[in-house]
Amino acid sequence: MGTPDGRRLAMKKKILEIGSGCAAGGIACVLGGGASLVYLTDIPDAVSLLEQTITLNRGAYEGNSLRSRALTMGKSIDESGHAWARDAEFDAILFCDIMYSDMMVKLTTETLNRIVPYVEGEKKTEIWICFVDRSCDGDPVPLQALKEAGFDCVRKRNLREYPCMKGILNQDEYYYLEDVDIWLWELQRTGPGRVRDIR
């Protein structure tokens, strides 16, 4: 996010990160990208960890631009807290490396369908998905599933090509990323679509 391209994506935007985990993606949107507000979300049991992360990083950013809230993927709108996210009118929604299994692909598409309903003519929410492609062979299953659900990829970039990534990927602890592609997909809702049935 600290690149000109990253700032183009995030600058002054209101962003929702889903499945934040350690919240590296959401924090990068604020610190490097200049986002005005980022909501970090995860399952209810993880919210206290998100709040600790916000506290630890408080000196690095201004104001109240990082916030945390519970949001459970794949549950109904009433059970999950998706309603507030749907009604908050975020400029962008961010997912970082959570589509690592068929079930997580299904949960991602279900959650997007609830939070970004298809309404023809309305402003399009940007969707950013960072995906580690371990197959490196054409469009991976998650991108196909997102298209079926009504979300088309308008731009995709391999993050390995960015100079700032080379220093990270050369570190010994990231040896497992040596033979994979790391994509940033930009998607928009283009139709009603359907969620693929995963058994």
N, C-alpha and C positions, 0 to 999 in steps of 0.2 A: 504493500500500500504506500510505501514511501517513495515510489517511482512516480513520474509525471502521469503515467497511465493509471496508477492506483489513485492518485489525487483526483483525476478526472472522474473516476467511478464514485468516490466517497465524499468529496468536498461538500460540506454544509448539508449533508443528507441525514435523514432520520432512518436508521437501519435496525432491523430485527435479525439477531443471530439465533438460529434454532439448533439445539443440541450443542451448546457452547463448549462443554467440557472444561478445559483449562482456559478458555476464552481468548486464546491467542489471536484468532481472526477478528473478533469484535474489538479488542484492544488496538490492534493494528489499524483498524478503520478510524479510530479516534486519534491515535498518536501520529501515524504516518499519513493517513488519508484526509484528515481534517473534517471528519463527520461531526455534525452538530449534536447528535444524540444516537447512542447505540443501546438497545436493550439486549442483555445477555440472558438467554433462557436455557433451561434444562429441566429434568424431572424434579419434583418437589424436594427430594432428599439432597439434591446437589446445589440448591439455591444458596445455602450458607457458605459453600465453597466459592461460589461466584461472588458473593458479597465480600469475602476475604480477599479475593483477587482484586476487586475494585478498590478496597481499602489500601492494599499494598501498592497499587499504581497511582493513588490519588495525587501525589506530588508531581506526576509527569503530565497531567492535563489540567485544563481550567474548568471550573464550574462543575455542573452535575451532568456531564455528557455520557457517563456510563451508569446504567441502572440494571438491576436484575429482577427476574420474575420467573415463576414456574410456568412451564408449558410442556406437556407430555405429548409426544408425537403418537398419532395413530388412534387416539381415543375420540369419542364423540365430542361435539362442540361444547356440550354442557359439562362433561367430565374433565376436559383437558384445559380449559381456560383459553381455547382458541378464539372465543368471541371477542375478547379485548384486542387481540392481535389483528383480527379481521377488521375491526372498527377503527383502529388507530391510524390507518392510512399511512403506512410506512412507504418511504421512497424505494427502499430495497430490502430484500430478504437474503440472508447469507447462511449457507451450509458449508462447513469445512470437514471434508473427509469422513462423512458419516454413511455414505452409500457403499458400504463394504460387503454387504450380503443381499440376497434377494429380498429378505424380510425388511431390511433397512431401506431398500429402494421403494418397496410398497408403502412403508410408513412415511417416507419423504413425499411421495406423490399424493398420498391421502391428506397429509398435513397442508401441502400447497393448495390442494383443491378446496380445503375448508377456509384457508386464510386469504387466498386470492381467487375469489369466485369469478367466473367469466361473465362480464357485463359488457356488451358491445358498445363501443364509443367512449367508454370511461378511460381515464388516465391509466396507463400500464405501469404496474409495479415492476421494478427490475428485480431479477432473481439471479444471484451469483452462487455458483456451486464450485467449490474447489474439490477436485477428484483425483485421487492417485490411481492411475490406470495401470494395473499390473499385467494386462494382456498385451497392450501396445499393438492392437490389431483391429483397425477400423473403429467405428463408433461402438463404444462398449454398451452393454445391456442397460445401465442406468440412463444413458442419453436416449436410447430407444424407448424406454418405459416413460420417460418424461414427455417425449413427443406424443406418445399414445394418450397421455393424460391431458394434452392440450397445451403443452409448454414447448415452444420452439427455441432452439439455440440460435441466437442472432450473432454471436461472436464467440470464438474459443481461442485461447492462447495457451501454449505450453510454457509453464512458468520456469522450466529448466533453462529457457533461453535468456532469462533476465540476469544481468550481471550480478545483482544482489543475491541471487540464489546460489551462485557458484561457490561462494565462501561457505554457505550453510551445507551444501551437498558434499563438500570436501572434508567435512568433519567425520571422524571415525564412527561416532554414534549413529550416523545416518547412512551407514554402509548398505542397508537394505533398500535404499532408494536408488542405488546405482543403475539398475536396469529397468526403471519404470518411468513413465511420463506423468507429469503433474499438471493437470489442466485447470484452467479457470474458465468456466462456461458462463456466458451471460445469456439468460433466457427471458422470454416474455410470454405471458398468457395470450394465446392466439385463437383458442376455441374451447368448447366445453370438454371435449376429450372423455376418457374413461381411465380408471385405475386398473392396472393389470392384476389379475388374480394370481397370487403366489400361494402355492400349496406346499 
